Amino acid sequence: MRAIRQFADLVQLNVLMGRAEIWYFGVLQVAYTVSFVLGFGYLMRPISELQALYVTTGIATNMVVIVAVMHLSNALSQSKADGRLDYLLTLPVSRESYLAAQVVYVALRALPGVVLAVWFGAWHYGLSLSYDPIVILVAVLGVLSIAGVGIAIGVVSPQPQITNALTNLTMFYVLLFGPVLLPKEQLPALLRHLSVAMPPTYTADAMRGALTALPGTHLARSLWVMCGFTVGSLALSAAVIRRRG
């Protein structure tokens, strides 16, 4: 019970500390979603229904990755730079509870972006989606499955500037070189093989399986694989944070 209470208090602390940034984060989510939905629609003119489905679900997946990698790593890197991380780690709470609270907080921040991406993409392209409630589970598992990467970058990176460079490189790869915005079959052979070991591959597949009737999706399999990545991600997070101080 004490661990649960500590975890709940840490989540509440994160929410209170992030109140001033909520509007800023919301503006970024809206700007990202609108610009990418409109931008890819312009670049792919005339865009087919299949392409529109991949773009819409792919942007929703990227919202998950942005929060799990970019925002989580930047938050940890900045808190490390100004001394907040070291201070919090001296408190009588487990480091695992601290990281779990961080991950839950960013997962909650990801959900509005996913909903916005799905709704705006469907409205703009005139798509008929299934809106299966399991998409919430997909978004949460998507964050958990790759959060270890964001935590590792944020804790290990020596400076916030390097953290920004590493996260931007990660986002660039996911956006352009993974089977997120386009079918896996359209990737070069090397990238197809590499994508098997990338959590966003399965997040995107599960997102398509939950929202569309596209052939070749494997919702149940992707969810199980994401669970496996989640275990590895959390283990990596615990190992990284225990090595600090």
N, C-alpha and C positions, 0 to 999 in steps of 0.2 A: 504493500500500500504506500509506503514511503517513496519508493521509486516512481510510482504512478503519480503521486502528488508533486514530486520534483519535476517530472516530465511536463505535467500540466502547467506548473508555474513557469517553466522555461518557455513553453509555447506562448503563454500569455505575455511574458517579458518581451519576446520577439515581436509580437503584435503591437505592443505599446511602443517599443523602440522604432518600429517601422511606420507609425501612423503618419508622420510628416512626409513620407515618401509614397504613400498610397496613390495620391493624385498623379504624381510624376510617373509612377509605374503604369497606372492606367492609361495615361496619354501615350506612353511608349507602346503598350499593347495595341491600342487602337491604330496608331500610326503604322506599326509593323504590319498588322493584319491588312489594313486597307491598301497600303502601298504594294504589298506582295501579291494580293489577289488581283488588283488592277494591273500591276506591272507584268506579271506572268501572262495575264489575259491579253495584254497588248503585244508582248513578245511572241506569243504563240498564235496570233491571229491568222486565220480563223481557228479558234480553239474548239476541239471536239469535246463531246460529253465525257469520254474516257479521260482526256487530258485535264478537264475541269475537275473531275472527281479526284484525280491524283494530286492536283494543285491544292484543292480544298483540304483534303485529309493530310497532305504533306505539310501545309502551313500549320495546321493544328498540332501535328507532331513536332514541328520546329518550335512552337511555343513551349512545349514540354522541355525540349532540349535546352532552349535558351534559359529557362528558369533553373533547371537542374545543374547546368554547367556554368553558364555565364554569371547569373546573379548569385548563385551559391558560392562560387569560387571568389568572386569579387567582394562579397560581403565578408567572407572569412579572411581574405587577404587584407582588406582595409581594417578589420578589427584587430588583426595581428600587427599591422603597422602602427596603429594608435594605442596599442597596449591592452585593448579590451579583451582580446582572446586570452592572453596570459592571465589577466585578472579573473576572468570567469572560470578558467581551469583550476584556479587555486581555491575556489569555493567548494564546500563539502557536498558536491553532487558528482555523480559518475560522468565520465567523459562521454560514454555512450548515450546517456540521457540528453546531454547537451547537443550532441550531433543529431540525435533523433528529433529533437525539438526544432533544430535548424531545417532539417529535411521536411518535416511536416509543415512548417511555416511556408517554405517555398512551394510545396505541393499545393497548398491552399491558394497561393498567389497564381499558380499556373492555371487553375480551373477556369476563371473568367476568360483568360486568353484563348483557351481551347474552345469554349462555348462561342465566343465572338468569331473566331476563325471559321468554325463550322457554319454558324448562322449566316455570316456575311458572304462566305463563298457560295453557299447554297442559294442565297437570295440573288447575288450578282449573276451567277451562271444559270439560274433557273433549274437547279438540281432537285431531285426528289430523294431525300435521304431517309433512312429508317429510324434514326435517333434512338438507338437502343441504349437504355440506362447504363449498360455495361461499359459505355465509353468513359464513364467516370473512373471505373476501376482501371481501364487502360491508361488513362492520364496519370493516375496515382502510381501505378506500377512503372509507367514510363519514367517518372521522376526518380523513383526508388532505384530503378535498374541502372541508372547512369549517374546518380548522385555521388557515388564514390569517386568518379573522375573529377567532378567539380570540387569535392572536398580535398582530394589529393593535390590538385593544382593550387587551390587557395592556401593550403597549409604548407606545402613544400616550396612554392614559388618564393624567391627572396624579396621581390618587390612587386607592388601593385601594377607597375607598368608591364612587367613580364607576365603577370597573370592575365592582363588584358590581351597581350599578344597571343598567349597560348589558347585562351578561350576563343578568340576570333579565328584562329587557325582551326580549332575544333569545329566551330560553327560553319566555317567555309567548307570543310570536308563534308559534313553532314548534309548541308544544303545542296551542294553541287555534285558530290561524288558518291552519294549513298542512294539506295533505292527508296527514297522518301518522296520526292516530287515526280519521279518517273519510274516506269516498270523496271524491275531488275534485269530483264532481258535486254534492255537498251544500254546497259553498262558494259564497258570492256571486261574481258575475262578476269583480269587481275582484280578489279574493283568488285566484281561479283563474288569472288572467293573471299576477299577481305570483309565484305559486308556480312558474311555468316557470323563473324565474331563481334559485330557491332550491335549494341542494344537498340539504337534507333531503328534498325531494320525491322525488328519485331514489333516495336511500338507502332510504326507506320502500317505494318501489315494488320495488326490488331485493330488499329483505328479504321482502316478500310473495311475490315471484316465486320466491325460493329456498326458502321454507318452506311455501307453500300452492299450491293449484291454482286460485286465484281468477282469474276471467276479467278481462281488461283489464290484466294486468300485463305489463311488457316488460323482462324481466331483462337480456337482452343489451344492449338500447338504453340502459337505465339505467346499466349498468356502463360503457359507453363515455362517456356524459355525465359520470359521476362521475370518470372519468379526465381529461376535459377540465377539470372544476372543480378537480381535484387540481393540474394544471399551473398554473392561474391562482392557486390558493391558495398554492402554494409560491413562485410569483413574487412575490405580494403579501408573503409572509413575508420573503423575502430583501430586498425593497425597503424594508420597514419597519425591519428590523434594521440595514441599512446606513446608514440615515438617523440612527441613534442614535450620536452621539459619533464 
